Every structure is written in C-alpha cells, then in structure tokens.
Amino acid sequence: MVYDWDEKPELNITPLVDVMLVLLAILMVIAPNIVFEENIKLPQGSTTKQIAKIPPVHITIDKDKNIQINKDNFLYKGFRDNFYLYAQKLDKKATVLISADKRLDYGVVMSVLASVKQAGFTEVSLATNG
C-alpha cells in the first residue's frame, strides 16, 4: 500500500451548518416567548406627607439702581447689609431670581449677586428675556 503524502484531507462541514441552522431557527421561534421577570419589593411611600413648596425670592434692579425684593424696596448703597438682615427671615433653600435692567453696569449686578451668595443662598439665577 502506497500512501500519497501530498493528498490533503477535505472537511465536510455541511452537517455542521445544517445543525447550526436548525438551532438558529429554534432560537428565533422561542426567543419572543421568553419573559424575564424579577420580583422586587418596593418601599412604602408616605401618601399623607406633602412636599412644601418654597416660594422663590424675586430681586429686581431698575436703571436707577433701586432694588426691589418681593415688594420691599432697598437702596443700592446699603444693600449688602440690609439684604443680609432681610435674608435672616427667608428660607435659604429658596430659589433667588435676579432681574436687572440691561443698561446697568455689570459690576452692579455682580455686587447684588455676591450679596445674595454671602447671605447663604445657593440657588441663584439671572433672568433674561430670551
């Protein structure tokens, strides 16, 4: 018996492909019916407790540097000290909205903003017409 060393074996992968196609078809038919469900226990919420709405603080500065805070008027010259005293009766978690005339100097608005920050307010925004 003579063995031919140059002969290369050929693999027959047709049965493997047939089996894989059958498995793929089975998976495609069954996959939409598979539902994963995990039962979790949620904590009970308090239905009687209402979240208190904190009224915002509106600060308006006109072109003559007159400052109005929630219908109370202040002068710009003593605003820093007067606002610090006025802020003692306000909730520090309230949102502060500063509206200023566009003709004002940038430093005036930033001075009012700094006074609000020094009084302890953390949520401060500048209003625009945009």
C-alpha positions as CSV (number, residue, x, y, z in Angstrom):
1,M,0.0,0.0,0.0
2,V,1.4,3.3,-1.1
3,Y,0.5,6.4,0.8
4,D,0.3,9.7,-1.0
5,W,1.8,12.4,1.2
6,D,0.6,15.3,-1.0
7,E,-3.1,14.4,-0.5
8,K,-4.9,16.9,1.7
9,P,-8.0,15.9,3.6
10,E,-11.1,17.8,3.0
11,L,-13.5,18.6,5.8
12,N,-17.2,18.1,5.2
13,I,-18.9,20.9,7.2
14,T,-22.3,20.6,5.6
15,P,-23.8,18.6,8.6
16,L,-22.4,21.2,11.0
17,V,-24.0,24.0,9.0
18,D,-27.3,22.1,8.9
19,V,-27.3,21.6,12.7
20,M,-26.5,25.2,13.4
21,L,-29.3,26.5,11.1
22,V,-31.8,24.2,12.9
23,L,-30.7,25.6,16.2
24,L,-30.9,29.1,15.0
25,A,-34.4,28.6,13.7
26,I,-35.4,27.1,17.1
27,L,-33.9,30.0,18.9
28,M,-35.7,32.6,16.7
29,V,-39.1,30.9,17.3
30,I,-38.6,30.6,21.1
31,A,-36.9,33.9,21.8
32,P,-40.0,36.2,21.7
33,N,-41.8,33.9,24.2
34,I,-39.0,34.2,26.8
35,V,-40.0,36.7,29.5
36,F,-37.6,37.6,32.3
37,E,-39.3,38.8,35.4
38,E,-37.7,39.6,38.7
39,N,-39.9,40.3,41.7
40,I,-38.7,43.2,43.8
41,K,-40.2,44.7,46.9
42,L,-40.6,48.4,46.8
43,P,-40.6,50.5,49.9
44,Q,-43.9,52.0,51.0
45,G,-44.2,55.7,50.3
46,S,-45.9,58.3,52.5
47,T,-49.1,59.3,50.9
48,T,-50.0,61.9,53.5
49,K,-46.7,63.8,53.5
50,Q,-46.8,66.7,51.1
51,I,-43.6,68.4,49.9
52,A,-43.7,72.1,51.0
53,K,-43.3,74.4,48.0
54,I,-40.8,77.1,48.9
55,P,-41.7,80.5,47.4
56,P,-38.9,82.0,45.2
57,V,-37.2,85.3,46.0
58,H,-37.5,87.8,43.2
59,I,-34.9,90.6,43.1
60,T,-35.5,93.4,40.6
61,I,-32.9,96.2,39.9
62,D,-34.0,99.2,37.8
63,K,-31.8,101.6,35.8
64,D,-31.6,104.0,38.8
65,K,-30.2,101.2,41.0
66,N,-33.4,100.9,43.0
67,I,-33.7,97.3,44.2
68,Q,-37.0,95.6,44.9
69,I,-37.2,92.3,46.7
70,N,-40.6,90.7,46.9
71,K,-42.3,94.1,47.0
72,D,-39.8,95.5,49.6
73,N,-37.6,98.4,48.3
74,F,-33.9,98.8,49.1
75,L,-31.3,101.3,48.1
76,Y,-28.1,100.1,46.3
77,K,-25.7,101.9,48.7
78,G,-26.7,99.9,51.8
79,F,-28.0,96.8,50.0
80,R,-25.3,94.4,51.3
81,D,-26.0,94.9,55.0
82,N,-29.8,95.4,54.6
83,F,-30.1,92.3,52.5
84,Y,-28.2,90.2,55.0
85,L,-30.6,91.3,57.7
86,Y,-33.6,90.8,55.4
87,A,-32.4,87.3,54.5
88,Q,-32.5,86.1,58.1
89,K,-36.3,85.7,57.8
90,L,-36.1,83.9,54.4
91,D,-35.6,80.2,53.7
92,K,-32.0,79.7,52.4
93,K,-33.2,76.8,50.2
94,A,-35.4,79.2,48.2
95,T,-34.6,80.0,44.6
96,V,-33.4,83.5,44.0
97,L,-34.2,85.1,40.6
98,I,-32.3,88.4,39.8
99,S,-33.8,90.6,37.1
100,A,-31.8,93.7,36.2
101,D,-32.1,96.5,33.6
102,K,-29.8,95.9,30.7
103,R,-28.4,99.4,30.9
104,L,-26.9,98.8,34.3
105,D,-23.2,98.3,34.8
106,Y,-22.1,94.7,35.1
107,G,-20.5,95.4,38.4
108,V,-23.8,96.5,40.0
109,V,-25.4,93.2,39.1
110,M,-22.4,91.2,40.3
111,S,-22.4,93.1,43.6
112,V,-26.0,92.2,44.2
113,L,-25.3,88.6,43.2
114,A,-22.3,88.5,45.6
115,S,-24.5,89.8,48.4
116,V,-27.1,87.1,47.8
117,K,-24.4,84.4,47.8
118,Q,-22.9,85.8,51.1
119,A,-26.3,85.7,52.7
120,G,-26.3,81.9,52.3
121,F,-28.5,81.3,49.2
122,T,-27.2,78.6,46.9
123,E,-29.8,78.6,44.0
124,V,-29.4,81.9,42.3
125,S,-30.3,82.7,38.7
126,L,-30.1,85.7,36.5
127,A,-33.3,86.3,34.4
128,T,-33.2,87.2,30.7
129,N,-35.8,87.9,28.1
130,G,-34.6,85.0,25.9
